[in-house]
Amino acid sequence: MLALALLLPACASGDGVPAARGHATTSTTSTVPQPTTTTAPARATTPACPTIPARATPDPARPKYTLRADVHPSDGSVDGQLRVIFTPDVDTDRLVFRLWPNGPPAGPVPPELTTGQVTISGRPVSSTAEDPTTLVVRSGATFRAGQAVDVAMPWRLTVPGKANDRISRNGDSMRLGSFFPILSWEPGVGWATESAVGGFAESSTAPTADFDLTVVVPEGFGVLASGTPDPARGGHFTATAMRDVGVSVGRFDTVSAVAMAPQPVQVTVGIQRGTVDNDGLNAYLDTVVGSLEDFGRRFGAYAWTTFTLAITPELGGGIEYPGHVMQGQNTIGVTSHEVGHQWFYGLVGNDQGRDPWLDEGVTSWAEARFEGRLERFKARVIPPAVKNKVGEPMSFWADRRQNYSDGVYIQGAQALAALGDPTLVDCALRVYVALNAYRIARQPDLVAAASAVFPNAAATLTAYGVKA
Ligand SMILES: [Zn+2]
């Protein structure tokens, strides 16, 4: 399959290292205002699309970040300030920030993220780097469910050079993805502490949050990022109900359009000036607009009002963030896949170490539907070693990297195709999105949604290895 690398982008998923989880204790009844949830439709008795439930709403007590990054492309340093108001929904004895730039290096000169004095309500507290990607903050007391914590710290990122990854500096352009200390809270569960993984992959888990983001760049540089740009303050973005933010810095040539997905979405596609791309900038713009509108019809409305795509040099595929995607040159074939992640990872989150198929397999379905690749995906023979193992965690795929794309991406699309009429599969995913929007879903949540459309969904999916 010649086009495998293009068809199967190695985007944020988790790829290589066994996952291990740490959970907070769950001893206290929550007093936190609860987000709106909706009731799942009854289990289907015959294959049919039920009334789609109202979309769940984001948790009003979600984390509120104020994030500032002073970017210096000349030497690759980024000076940052972070403040976050965090309200746990179960008691916990610590705060956990993940420092993803310190994971396995993707290039010969790896980036480094360091943090300074952490404060809570302005008072210094102790913090410990329990491993390179895990900063643990303790105050000596329990952080109580429903009680907001005001935590802040300075941070500094150094990006010495280029890498085929989410953090890179290449000439005047910089990719900044998973680049700042981020809380790894899974609501109702506790802290996600999976090991970092190598390559393009990621094992990040982050709750839906709000970000007030300020990116300061030298004169002449531009910023494409997650969130709504403030016309009065260059480099200021407001990202509402997003679980992470991604930033690309460079000297961009841009094209823009409005997608109706179905609400208006301001779309901007930028390419680092001087970068040659044989696909042409307008082709990317057309694909983004077309796939946003298509997925908005299939799976429910796009959740935000902006979307940006930055094309920067020497990235062999795409990397998705809510509202922002990074791609390399000549990668138009992965564009709709990355847009699909706006629903499956961005809006409906998942633990990428525990359930990688929930983002990569389901997004491959979206890609297949938009691109007309479903028959090709269905025809692909899955290697016996990974057949019917689609629901396995990254600890399984770490030893089977060569079969990861077939086992998770392609087989994920095959498992969904096995449910029945593709139009009804789209309906099942629309139910799944409505019920699990802004949350961190698990495999049984997808099975439950599919069971509202297909009576035999649980049997069909578990035969592929989905965990019901
Ligand atoms: Zn992907």
Residues whose N, C-alpha, C, O or C-beta is under 5 A from the ligand:
A	BS01	ZN	P9 C11 E360 T363
